[in-house]
Amino acid sequence: MQVMKWSVIALAVAAGTSQMAVASSQSESNGFIEDSSFNIFNRALYMNRDFRNGPNSNSTSANPAGYREETGLGIRLLYESGFTQGTVGVGFDAHSLSSIKIDSGRGRVGNGLFSQTDDGRADDTQTEVGGAIKFRISDTVLKYGSQFVASPVFSTDDSRILPEVATGTYLVSNEIKGLELSAGRFTAMSSQTGTSRDDINGKGEAGLKYANIVGASYSFTDDLSAAFHASDVEDYWKKYYGNVNYNLALAEEQALNFDFNIYKTDYDKQYTNTASDEDNTIWSLAAAYSLGAHTFTLAHQRASGDRGYEYGVDGGGTIWLANSVQYSDFNQEDEKSWQARYDINMASYGVPGLSFMTRYIRGTAADSYTERELDIEAKYVIQEGAAKDLSFRVRNAFYRDNAQGDVNDLRLIVEYPLSVL
């Protein structure tokens, strides 16, 4: 596919060298050590999924207790060097990701918190280490190695104790004010429960062969931005993504925000095991009205095509849509869904750091399939003192459908970031 050619990288670098006379990130570099940072990020997670006497609640299932309940602690050591001085800056990033099982059981395992032994028990500990070398010219950075990626068409997931980690080459260029260009080629992806560099699986237990991605985003004004991204995942699919975001100020402490997202996916015949081409288009539009501490959101999401929107081997976070929520993504074949959401920031009422959110989503799809989800969240972040930035979060989802079974999903999350260097 022509859009995936590496000429995109050459174009980005050329754009950078044409503007080197202007002050850039590289020209202001203080040095490899001087701009270094070392952070420790701790996350404790309790997760309980109650299947409400559904198909997962019987003596023949992998979880005969009818629920999955696990608790663990994740510790991340994250080092980022600065760049050496000169026209081409060189740096290095490194990470260590470790998880410790606090509570689990053979009949309760399966929430995606830990790797498992051969007899189906959760491992007591696991550790993954990695690093990446990076180069910078002007405001363009090229990184090769293990890294965390946040692209709409290739996004590592961080919804459990540890994040996914991608291996490959990624270039991000910010040479022109308001414009960001990106391109990458990734050849491996580790899961949130694995220590192997390429243990994430797709259809038929086949891991990632390679994924080529390109992207561009541009801020026309402070209130209007647009983005386009594309990917080619070998033996799986080609994806195209678009976004438009617009913020309209109405009065003091009042605003409207519109966020439109769309994916077009062409599935590989080898992936679908069919002789015909299959595709999917899915889009969402969210409108949010903010009034001081309050935000009211309405969203609509719609899918069409030969099958639903699929992702995973290209990262568990590769679904940037309004109705992708705590438990369900509302991304089935021909599914239409609506969301109503309310947020409140309690800082305006004398409790900075405290926030609440609730949302309700209902979807209908082919063959009279219906699903609905109610989410309720509360979060508190300590604002000052020795425990500054320590956060406590409760997430509770109540999911119901007429086919796969009901689920109550409860998560208690404690996070504590520490800046050492």
N, C-alpha and C positions, 0 to 999 in steps of 0.2 A: 504494500500500500504506500503510495508516494508520500503521503503525509508523515509517514513514520521514518523517512530517510534521515540519516544523521546530518544531512545538510542543515537541518534546523539548528543543530548545535553550532555549526560554523557561522550561521547567520547571527546567532545570539552573541557569540564572541566578537564578531565583526562590529556589531552594534556597540559593544562595549568599548572596543579600541578606538572608535570614532569619537568618543566623548571623554577621553582620558584627561583632557585639559581641565575639565571640571573636577572639583573635589569629589572623591569617591570613597567608599568604605576602605579600599585597599590603600589609598594614599594617606588615610588617617590611621593606619594600623600602628599599634604601639609595640607589637612583637608577639612571638609565639607564646611566651610565658606571661607577659604583661596582660594580655587580653584573655587569659585562660579562666575557666570557671569549673568548679567541681561541686555537684549537688547530689544530695541523697534524698530520694523520694520514697516514703513509706506508705503503704496502703494495706489496711486490714479490711477484709470483706467477709461478711456472713451472708450466705445465699440459700434461700429455701424456696423450692418449687413444689407446690402441692397440686397434684393432678386431679383432685376432686373426684376420686373413684372412676377416673376415665380409663382409656386403654392401657395406660402405663401403670395401672394400679391392680395388678393381679400376680399370682404366684409364678407365672411363666415369663413375666417381663424381666428386663435387666435390672429393674428397680422394684422388687416385689413389695417394698414398704409403701409404694404409692406416692412417694415424694422423694425429692433429692435435697439433702441438707449438708452443707459443708462450710467450714470456716478456715481461712488461711491468711497469711501475712506475706506481702511482697516487698522486697527491698531492692531498690534500683540505685546503683552507683553510676553517675553520669558525668563524664569528663569531656569538656570541649576546650581545645586549645585555641589560642589566637592564631593569627597568620604571621609568618615571617614578613619582614619589610622588603620593599622592592617592587618591581613591576608585577612579578608573579609571586603571590604569597602562598606559602605551604603550611598546612596544619594537619591536626589529627584529632579525631574524636574516638572515645572508647566508652563501653558500657559493660556493666555486670548486672544481670537480672537473676534474682534468687527468690524462691517461694518456699514457705514453711507451712506444712499442714498443721493446723491446730485441732481440727475435728473433722472427721469424715467416717465413712463406713461402707462396707461392700454393698449393702443394700440401699445406700443413700448417695452413692457416687454418681457423677455424670453431669455436673453443672458447668464443666469446662474450666474448673479452677486448677486442677492438678493433672499431671500425667498419671498413667495407671500401670500397675504391675500386670504380669501375665494372668493372675487369678482375679483380676478386676478390682483390686484395691488401689486406693490413691497412694502415690509415692509420698514419702515423708518430706523430702526436700528435692529441689531441682535447681540447677544453675545454668545459665547461658552467658557467655562472654563474647564480645565482638568489638570491632572497631572499623573505622573508615578513614582513609586519607583524603584530604581536600585541598583544592587549589582555588585561588581567587585572583582574577584580573579585574581591576576596577570594581564594578558592582555585580560581577558574574562569578558564581561559585560552582565548581564541579566537584562532586564527591563520589568516591568509589569505596564500596565495602558494605558493612552491615549498618542499616539506618532505619529510622522511623519516617514514614511517608504519609502525607496528607494531601492526596489528589482525588478529585471526584471519581476518577476512573482507576485509581490504584491507591487504596488507603488502608494502612495497617490499623487493626482493631485494638482498642484499649478498654474493653468493657468488663474485664475480669481482673485477676490479681496482677498479671503480667501482660505486656503488649505483644502483638506480633512484631516480627522483625524481618525486613526485606533485605536481600543482598543484590547489589547491582550498582549501576552508574546513574547519577541524577544531577542534572544541571538546572540551575535557577538563575535567571538574569533579570536585574532591575535597573538597567542602564537608562531607560527613559522614564521620567517621572510619571507615575500612575500606571505604567505598563509592566507586567511581570510575564516573562516567557519561561517555559520549563520544558524539559525533554529528559527521558530516561529509558534505560533498558535494565530490567530486573530478571534474574535467573533463578531465584530461590526465595522462599517465604517460610519462616518458622511460625508455628502456631502458638497460641497463648499457653499451651500446656506441654510444649515440646522443647527439647534442647538441641535437636538437629537443625541445621541451617535450612533444610528443605523438607519439613515434615507436614506441611499443610497439604491436605488432599482435596481433590475435586471429584468429579464423576469417575467411578471405577478405581478409586484410590490412587489416581495419577496426580503427581505433584506438578508444580509450576515448571514448565519448560523454559518459557521466556515471556515477558510482557514488555512491549514497546509503548511508551506513552509520550504525548506532547500536550501542551496546554498554553493558553494565553488568557490573561485577565487584565481589564483596563478600567480605571476609575475616571469617568468623564468629568464628574464633579465630586464633591464630598458626599453627595446624596444619590448619585447614579453610577452603577458599575455593571459590567457584563463580563462573562467568561465563556470560553469554549475549550473543551478537552476531548482527546480521543485516545483510544488504546487498541492494541492488537495483542490478544492473549492466545498464543499458539495452541491449536487443537480445541479451543473453547469458543471464543467469540471476538468480535470487534465492537467496541462501544464508542458512542459519541454523546457528549454531555454539553448542555448549555445552561446558563444562568443569567438572569437579569434581576437586579435588586435596586429598589427605588425607595427613598425615604422622603416623606413630605411633611415638613414642619407646619403645624396648624396654628399654634399659639404657644404661649409660655407653658412649658412642661406638657405639651400635647403634640403628638405626631402620628402619622400613618406610615407603615412600612409594608411594601409589597415585595414578595420573594417568589420568583418563578424558577423552577428546576425541571429539566427534561433529559431523559436518556433514550437513545435509540440503539438497540442491540441487534446485531446480526449473528446468529449462532452458527457454529461450524457443524457441518454434517457429521463429522466424526464424533462430536460431542452429543448430538441429538440422536445418532444412530438411525437417521432417516435419509431417504434419497432426495428429499426436497429441502429447499431453503426455509428456515424458520426465523422469525424475528419478533421483537417486542418493542413497543414504545410506551413509556410511562412518564407522566409529568405530574407536578404538584404546583399549586398556587396558594400561598399563605398571605393573608392580610392581617396585620397586627396594629391595633390602636393603643397607644400608650398615653396614660393620663397620670402624671406624677409617678407615684409608686406602683400604679396598676397597669397591667397590659392584658388586653383582650385579643385573642387570635381566633380567626376562622380559616380553615384550610380545606382544599379539595384536592384529591389525588385520583388519577385515572390511568388504567393500563389497557393496552390493546395489542393484538397480534396473535401469533400461533401458540405462545406459552407465556408464563409469567416472567418477571424480571429476576434474573439469577446472578449471583455473585458469590465470592468466597475464596476461590483460588487466587483471585486478584486482590484479596484483602477483605477481612470481615467488616471493614468500615466503608466499603465502596457502595454506599447507598445514601446519597445526599438528597433526601426527599422529606417533605414535611410530615408525612404520616408513617415514617419509619420511627417507631417509638420503643418503649422498654422491652416488650415481648414480641410483638408482631410488626411486620413491615408493610402489611396490607398491599402486597405486590403479586397476588395471584393472577392467573390468566383472566383478562377482561374485568378486573376488579375496579370498582368505583368506591371511594371512601370519603367521608367527611370528618372533620375534627373541630371541636370547640375547646379552647384552652384559656386558662386564667393564671396569671403570675402576679405576685405581690412582693415588693422589696420593703422589708420592715425598717430600713434605715430612716425613712421619712417619719416613722412613728417612734423614733428613739431607740431602736434596737438594730444598729448597724451590724451587718454580717448575717442576719437572719432573713431567709426567703422561703416562699411557699409556691408550689405549682400544682395544678390539677388539670387534666385534659380527658376528653372522651372522644373516641373514634369508633365509627361504625362503617363496615364495608360489606358490599355484596359483589359476588363474582358469578362465574359460569356454574351451571348445574344447581342453581338455587343455593349456592354456598353463601353463608353469612358469618361474619365475625365482628366482635366488638371488644373494646378494651377501655378500662378506666384506670388512669394512672394518678397517683397522689404522691407528691414529694415534699420534703422539708430539708433545708440545709442551713447549717450555722458555721461561720468562719470566725475564729477568734481574731480580733483586730489588733491587739497590742500585747506587749509583755513577752515573757520567755517562750510562751506557746503561740506566738503570733503565726497566723496562717494555718494552724491546726483546724481541720474541718470535720464536721459530723454530718452525715447525710443518710436519710431514710428514703428508700424508693419502694413503692408498693404498687403492683399491677394486678388487676383483676381481669382475666381474659376469658371470653366465652365464644364458642362457635358451635355449629350444628354438624360437625363432621369429625374433627380430629380430637376433640376433648377439651375440657375446661382446665385452666391453670390459674393458680394464685402465685405470684412471683414477688417475694420479699427480699430486699437487699439492705443491709446495714453497712455503711462504708465510713471508715475513718482514714483520713489522709493527713500526712505531716511532711511537708517539704522542708529541707534544711539546706541552706547555702553555706558551704564550707569555704569556698574560694571564689 
